[in-house]
């Protein structure tokens, strides 16, 4: 008789837990980076980036870390 202990997680449960943890850490790193760079962005840009990071699980944080940090406020003509 093959018994399975319900208290010991299966390999796929462990793998999905690791994936979820990595995605959560990635989103947190992106949001902290966004918060530190918020002075360089307009309020609309910052809001859009926060929504992108939170609503698009993998691509949002990666996009901010790869492209968004380089965003600058538009220059004001004197």
N, C-alpha and C positions, 0 to 999 in steps of 0.2 A: 504494500500500500504506500503510495506516494503522497505524503502530507506536505502542505505548504504552510509555513508559519505566516499568519497575516500581519505579524508585528515587524517582519523583516521586509523592507521594500524590494521590489523587483528591480532589475537592471534598468528597464525602461523608465521606471519612476525616478530613479536616481539621475538618469540622463536628462529627463525633462526638467527636473529640479535645478540641475546645473545650468541648463539653457535659460530658464526663467531668471536665475540669479545673475547670469551674465548680462541679460537684457536689462534687468533692473539697474545694475551697476552702470551700464552704458548710458541709460537715460539719466541717472543721477549725475554722472560726470558731465554730460552735455548740459544739463540744467544749471549746474554750478558754474560751468564755463560761460554759459549765457548770462547768468546773473553778474558775473565779474566783468563781462563785456557790455553790459546794458547801457553804460554811459555813451558808448560810441553809436548806439542805435537810436532811432526814433522810437516812440512808444508803440507805434503801429508795427514797425519791424520786429520789435521785441515780442509783442503779442503773437504775431504770426509765427515766429520761430518757436515760441513756447508751445503753441498748438501743434506745429509740425512735429516737434520732439515727442510730445505726449500722445498724439493720435496716429502717428506712423511708426510702428514699433522699432524696426531695425534701421530703415532708411532715414528716418527723421534725425536721430542722434548722430548717425554717421555723416549726414549732410551738414549738420551744424558744425561738427568737429572738423570736417574736411573743407567746407566752403564758407559757412556762416561766420566763422570767427574773423574772416578777412573783410567782412562788410563794414563799410564806413558810412558815416552820416554824409548826406549830400552837402557839398560846399555852398555856402551862402555868398551870393554876389554882393559886393559892397556898393 
